[in-house]
């Protein structure tokens, strides 16, 4: 039984796919306005990717078929990734305000539009 629990934990960890960004990076305040804006856009992209992982995806379908508790791990990881991306964006916005940089107007895309764009890329 103990072995099953350990194997289950590894499977849960392996199924958690969204990237959890580092909220504060050394040197953030030394970046130029353009670099800060790029970092901000990257954080928004990671947030959108994590948000898509919470929905119905092929990976989540497979997880449900073979090991349904993995869906809980993926959802938990996605929530953590979203929170980290939001915290990163707030940190970068603070750095941009201090440098008097303009903050990019990056609005989240609706899930249907984001999914259609990823399908078009493939």
Contact map, one row per residue, 1 for C-alpha under 8 A:
11111000000000000000000000000000000000000000000000000000000000000000000000000000000000000000000000000000000000000000000000
11111100000000000000000000000000000000000000000000000000000000000000000000000000000000000000000000000000000000000000000000
11111110000000000000000000000000000000000000000000000000000000000000000000000000000000000000000000000000000000000000000000
11111111000000000000000000000000000000000000000000000000000000000000000000000000000000000000000000000000000000000000000000
11111111100000000000000000000000000000000000000000000000000000000000000000000000000000000000000000000000000000000000000000
01111111110000000000000000000000000000000000000000000000000000000000000000000000000000000000000000000000000000000000000000
00111111111000000000000000000000000000000000000000000000000000000000000000000000000000000000000000000000000000000000000000
00011111111100000000000000000000000000000000000000000000000000000000000000000000000000000000000000000000000000000000000000
00001111111110000000000000000000000000000000000000000000000000000000000000000000000000000000000000000000000000000000000000
00000111111111000000000000000000000000000000000000000000000000000000000000000000000000000000000000000000000000000000000000
00000011111111100000000000000000000000000000000000000000000000000000010000000000000000000000000000000000000000000000000000
00000001111111110000000000000000000000000000000000000000000000000000110011000000000000000000000000000000000000000000000000
00000000111111110000000000000000000000000000000000000000000000000000000010000000000000000000000000000000000000000000000000
00000000011111111000000000000000000000000000000000000000000000000000000000000000000000000000000000000000000000000000000000
00000000001111111000000000000000000000000000000000000000000000100000011011000000000000000000000000000000000000000000000000
00000000000111111100000000000000000000000000000000000000000000000000010011101100000000000000000000000000000000000000000000
00000000000001111110000000000000000000000000000000001000000000000000000001001100000000000000000000000000000000000000000000
00000000000000011111000000000000000000000000010011001000000000000000000001001100100000000000000000000000000000000000000000
00000000000000001111100000000000000000000000010001000000000000000000000000000000100000000000000000000000000000000000000000
00000000000000000111110000000000000000000000010000000000000000000000000000001001110110000000000000000000000000000000000000
00000000000000000011111000000000000000000010010000000000000000000000000000000000100110010000000000000000000000000000000000
00000000000000000001111110000000000000000000000000000000000000000000000000000000000100010000000000000000000000000000000000
00000000000000000000111110000000000000000000000000000000000000000000000000000000000110110010000000000000000000000000000000
00000000000000000000011111010000000000000000000000000000000000000000000000000000000000010010000000000000000000000000000000
00000000000000000000011111110000000000000000000000000000000000000000000000000000000000000000000000000000000000000000000000
00000000000000000000000111110000000000000000000000000000000000000000000000000000000000000000000000000000000000000000000000
00000000000000000000000011111110000000000000000000000000000000000000000000000000000000000000000000000000000000000000000000
00000000000000000000000111111110000100000000000000000000000000000000000000000000000000000001001000000000000000000000000000
00000000000000000000000000111110000000000000000000000000000000000000000000000000000000000000001000000000000000000000000000
00000000000000000000000000111111000000000000000000000000000000000000000000000000000000000000000000000000000000000000000000
00000000000000000000000000111111111100000000000000000000000000000000000000000000000000000000000000000000000000000000000000
00000000000000000000000000000111111100000000000000000000000000000000000000000000000000000000000000000000000000000000000000
00000000000000000000000000000011111110000000000000000000000000000000000000000000000000000000000100101100000000000000000000
00000000000000000000000000000011111111000000000000000000000000000000000000000000000000000000000000000000000000000000000000
00000000000000000000000000000011111111100000000000000000000000000000000000000000000000000000000000000000000000000000000000
00000000000000000000000000010011111111110000000000000000000000000000000000000000000000000001001100000000000000000000000000
00000000000000000000000000000000111111111000000000000000000000000000000000000000000000000000000000000011000000000000000000
00000000000000000000000000000000011111111100000000000000000000000000000000000000000000000000000000000000000000000000000000
00000000000000000000000000000000001111111110000000000000000000000000000000000000000000000001000000000000000000000000000000
00000000000000000000000000000000000111111111000000000000000000000000000000000000000000011001100000000001000000000000000000
00000000000000000000000000000000000011111111100000000000000000000000000000000000000000000000000000000001010000000000000000
00000000000000000000000000000000000001111111110000000000000000000000000000000000000000000000000000000000000000000000000000
00000000000000000000100000000000000000111111111000000000000000000000000000000000000011011000000000000000000000000000000000
00000000000000000000000000000000000000011111111100000000000000000000000000000000000011001000000000000000010100000000000000
00000000000000000000000000000000000000001111111110000000000000000000000000000000000000000000000000000000000000000000000000
00000000000000000111100000000000000000000111111111000000000000000000000000000000110010000000000000000000000000000000000000
00000000000000000000000000000000000000000011111111100000000000000000000000000000110011000000000000000000000000000000000000
00000000000000000000000000000000000000000001111111110000000000000000000000000000010000000000000000000000000110000000000000
00000000000000000100000000000000000000000000111111111000000000000000000000000000000000000000000000000000000000000000000000
00000000000000000110000000000000000000000000011111111100000000000000000000000110110000000000000000000000000000000000000000
00000000000000000000000000000000000000000000001111111110000000000000000000000110010000000000000000000000000000000000000000
00000000000000000000000000000000000000000000000111111110100000000000000000000000000000000000000000000000000000100010000000
00000000000000001100000000000000000000000000000011111111100100000000000001100100000000000000000000000000000000000000000000
00000000000000000000000000000000000000000000000001111111000000000000000001100100000000000000000000000000000000000000000000
00000000000000000000000000000000000000000000000000111111100000000000000000000000000000000000000000000000000000000000000000
00000000000000000000000000000000000000000000000000001111110110000000000000000000000000000000000000000000000000000000000000
00000000000000000000000000000000000000000000000000011011111110000000000000000000000000000000000000000000000000000000000000
00000000000000000000000000000000000000000000000000000001111111000000000000000000000000000000000000000000000000000000000000
00000000000000000000000000000000000000000000000000000000111111100000000000000000000000000000000000000000000000000000000000
00000000000000000000000000000000000000000000000000001001111111110000001000000000000000000000000000000000000000000000000000
00000000000000000000000000000000000000000000000000000001111111111000000000000000000000000000000000000000000000000000000000
00000000000000000000000000000000000000000000000000000000011111111100000000000000000000000000000000000000000000000000000000
00000000000000100000000000000000000000000000000000000000001111111111111000000000000000000000000000000000000000000000000000
00000000000000000000000000000000000000000000000000000000000111111111111000000000000000000000000000000000000000000000000000
00000000000000000000000000000000000000000000000000000000000011111111000000000000000000000000000000000000000000000000000000
00000000000000000000000000000000000000000000000000000000000001111111000000000000000000000000000000000000000000000000000000
00000000000000000000000000000000000000000000000000000000000000111111111000000000000000000000000000000000000000000000000000
00000000000000000000000000000000000000000000000000000000000000111111111100000000000000000000000000000000000000000000000000
00000000000100000000000000000000000000000000000000000000000000110011111110000000000000000000000000000000000000000000000000
00000000001100110000000000000000000000000000000000000000000000110011111111000000000000000000000000000000000000000000000000
00000000000000100000000000000000000000000000000000000000000100110011111111100000000000000000000000000000000000000000000000
00000000000000000000000000000000000000000000000000000000000000000001111111110000000000000000000000000000000000000000000000
00000000000110110000000000000000000000000000000000000000000000000000111111111000000000000000000000000000000000000000000000
00000000000100111100000000000000000000000000000000001100000000000000011111111100000000000000000000000000000000000000000000
00000000000000010000000000000000000000000000000000001100000000000000001111111110000000000000000000000000000000000000000000
00000000000000000000000000000000000000000000000000000000000000000000000111111111000000000000000000000000000000000000000000
00000000000000011101000000000000000000000000000000000000000000000000000011111111100000000000000000000000000000000000000000
00000000000000011100000000000000000000000000000001101100000000000000000001111111110000000000000000000000000000000000000000
00000000000000000000000000000000000000000000000001100000000000000000000000111111111000000000000000000000000000000000000000
00000000000000000001000000000000000000000000000000000000000000000000000000011111111100000000000000000000000000000000000000
00000000000000000111100000000000000000000000011001000000000000000000000000001111111110000000000000000000000000000000000000
00000000000000000001000000000000000000000000011101100000000000000000000000000111111111000000000000000000000000000000000000
00000000000000000000000000000000000000000000000000000000000000000000000000000011111111100000000000000000000000000000000000
00000000000000000001111000000000000000000000000000000000000000000000000000000001111111110000000000000000000000000000000000
00000000000000000001101000000000000000000011011000000000000000000000000000000000111111111000000000000000000000000000000000
00000000000000000000000000000000000000000011001000000000000000000000000000000000011111111100000000000000000000000000000000
00000000000000000000001000000000000000000000000000000000000000000000000000000000001111111110000000000000000000000000000000
00000000000000000000111100000000000000010010000000000000000000000000000000000000000111111111000000000000000000000000000000
00000000000000000000000000000000000000010011000000000000000000000000000000000000000011111111100000000000000000000000000000
00000000000000000000000000000000000000000000000000000000000000000000000000000000000001111111110000000000000000000000000000
00000000000000000000001100000000000000000000000000000000000000000000000000000000000000111111111000000000000000000000000000
00000000000000000000000000010000000100110000000000000000000000000000000000000000000000011111111100000000000000000000000000
00000000000000000000000000000000000000010000000000000000000000000000000000000000000000001111111110000010000000000000000000
00000000000000000000000000000000000000000000000000000000000000000000000000000000000000000111111111000000000000000000000000
00000000000000000000000000011000000100000000000000000000000000000000000000000000000000000011111111100000000000000000000000
00000000000000000000000000000000100100000000000000000000000000000000000000000000000000000001111111111110000000000000000000
00000000000000000000000000000000000000000000000000000000000000000000000000000000000000000000111111111110000000000000000000
00000000000000000000000000000000000000000000000000000000000000000000000000000000000000000000011111111000000000000000000000
00000000000000000000000000000000100000000000000000000000000000000000000000000000000000000000001111111000000000000000000000
00000000000000000000000000000000000000000000000000000000000000000000000000000000000000000000000111111100000000000000000000
00000000000000000000000000000000100000000000000000000000000000000000000000000000000000000000000111111110000000000000000000
00000000000000000000000000000000100000000000000000000000000000000000000000000000000000000000000110011111000000000000000000
00000000000000000000000000000000000010000000000000000000000000000000000000000000000000000000100110001111100000000000000000
00000000000000000000000000000000000010011000000000000000000000000000000000000000000000000000000000000111110000000000000000
00000000000000000000000000000000000000000000000000000000000000000000000000000000000000000000000000000011111000000000000000
00000000000000000000000000000000000000001001000000000000000000000000000000000000000000000000000000000001111100000000000000
00000000000000000000000000000000000000000000000000000000000000000000000000000000000000000000000000000000111110000000000000
00000000000000000000000000000000000000000001000100000000000000000000000000000000000000000000000000000000011111000000000000
00000000000000000000000000000000000000000000000100000000000000000000000000000000000000000000000000000000001111101100000000
00000000000000000000000000000000000000000000000000000000000000000000000000000000000000000000000000000000000111111100000000
00000000000000000000000000000000000000000000000000010000000000000000000000000000000000000000000000000000000011111110000000
00000000000000000000000000000000000000000000000000000000000000000000000000000000000000000000000000000000000001111111000000
00000000000000000000000000000000000000000000000000000000000000000000000000000000000000000000000000000000000011111111100000
00000000000000000000000000000000000000000000000000000000000000000000000000000000000000000000000000000000000011111111110000
00000000000000000000000000000000000000000000000000010000000000000000000000000000000000000000000000000000000000111111111000
00000000000000000000000000000000000000000000000000000000000000000000000000000000000000000000000000000000000000011111111100
00000000000000000000000000000000000000000000000000000000000000000000000000000000000000000000000000000000000000001111111110
00000000000000000000000000000000000000000000000000000000000000000000000000000000000000000000000000000000000000000111111111
00000000000000000000000000000000000000000000000000000000000000000000000000000000000000000000000000000000000000000011111111
00000000000000000000000000000000000000000000000000000000000000000000000000000000000000000000000000000000000000000001111111
00000000000000000000000000000000000000000000000000000000000000000000000000000000000000000000000000000000000000000000111111
00000000000000000000000000000000000000000000000000000000000000000000000000000000000000000000000000000000000000000000011111
